[in-house]
């Protein structure tokens, strides 16, 4: 079974994504244009029996930073999975 599910942010995930978030903010400060940076990390919540792939989206706009996290076992490019699978599913539900 394949999955791609939103994951609530927590201090450990935010710390792991900090370099991405900093890069997005710095680029925003230079361009004043919305920035979205994507990355991946291996993460295991205390109740999980093993680490899983987490996609991190570090977005920065005039309103500030907007990090998002997804846990998945799908292969592929992080941004493509976020935009074309995760967001598309949400739009379909709307």
C-alpha positions as CSV (number, residue, x, y, z in Angstrom):
1,X,0.0,0.0,0.0
2,X,1.3,3.4,-0.9
3,X,0.6,6.6,1.1
4,X,1.2,10.3,1.1
5,X,-0.2,12.0,4.2
6,X,0.2,15.4,5.8
7,X,2.2,15.3,9.0
8,X,1.7,17.8,11.9
9,X,4.8,19.9,12.5
10,X,6.7,19.5,15.7
11,X,9.9,20.9,17.1
12,X,12.1,18.1,15.7
13,X,10.7,18.5,12.2
14,X,11.0,22.3,12.3
15,X,14.6,22.0,13.4
16,X,15.4,19.5,10.6
17,X,13.8,21.9,8.1
18,X,15.4,25.0,9.4
19,X,18.1,25.3,6.7
20,X,15.3,25.1,4.0
21,X,13.2,27.7,5.8
22,X,16.2,30.0,6.2
23,X,17.0,29.7,2.5
24,X,13.4,30.4,1.5
25,X,13.3,33.5,3.8
26,X,16.6,34.9,2.5
27,X,15.5,34.5,-1.1
28,X,12.2,36.1,-0.3
29,X,14.0,39.1,1.3
30,X,16.0,39.5,-1.9
31,X,13.2,39.0,-4.4
32,X,10.0,39.9,-2.5
33,X,8.5,37.0,-4.4
34,X,6.9,34.0,-2.7
35,X,9.4,31.2,-2.2
36,X,8.9,27.5,-2.0
37,X,11.9,25.2,-1.2
38,X,11.5,21.4,-0.9
39,X,13.6,18.8,0.8
40,X,13.5,15.4,2.3
41,X,14.5,13.9,5.6
42,X,14.3,10.6,7.4
43,X,12.1,10.8,10.5
44,X,10.5,8.5,13.1
45,X,8.0,9.6,15.6
46,X,8.3,8.0,19.0
47,X,5.5,5.5,18.2
48,X,6.9,4.5,14.8
49,X,8.9,1.3,14.5
50,X,11.2,2.7,11.9
51,X,12.2,5.9,10.1
52,X,10.1,7.1,7.1
53,X,10.6,9.5,4.3
54,X,9.3,13.0,5.1
55,X,8.9,15.7,2.4
56,X,9.4,19.2,3.8
57,X,8.1,22.3,2.1
58,X,9.5,25.6,3.3
59,X,7.4,28.4,2.0
60,X,8.0,32.1,2.7
61,X,5.8,35.0,1.7
62,X,5.1,38.5,2.9
63,X,3.0,36.9,5.7
64,X,6.0,34.9,6.9
65,X,7.0,31.3,6.8
66,X,4.6,28.4,6.1
67,X,6.3,25.0,6.6
68,X,4.5,21.8,5.7
69,X,5.4,18.2,6.1
70,X,4.3,15.0,4.4
71,X,5.2,11.4,5.2
72,X,5.3,9.0,2.3
73,X,6.6,5.7,0.9
74,X,6.3,6.9,-2.7
75,X,9.4,7.4,-4.8
76,X,9.8,10.5,-6.9
77,X,10.8,14.2,-6.7
78,X,9.6,15.9,-3.5
79,X,8.1,18.9,-5.2
80,X,6.3,16.9,-7.8
81,X,4.8,14.6,-5.2
82,X,3.6,17.6,-3.2
83,X,2.2,19.6,-6.1
84,X,0.9,16.9,-8.4
85,X,-0.3,14.2,-5.9
86,X,-0.9,15.8,-2.5
87,X,-2.3,19.1,-3.5
88,X,-4.2,17.6,-6.4
89,X,-6.0,15.2,-4.0
90,X,-6.9,18.2,-1.8
91,X,-8.3,20.1,-4.8
92,X,-10.3,17.1,-5.8
93,X,-11.9,16.8,-2.3
94,X,-12.9,20.5,-2.5
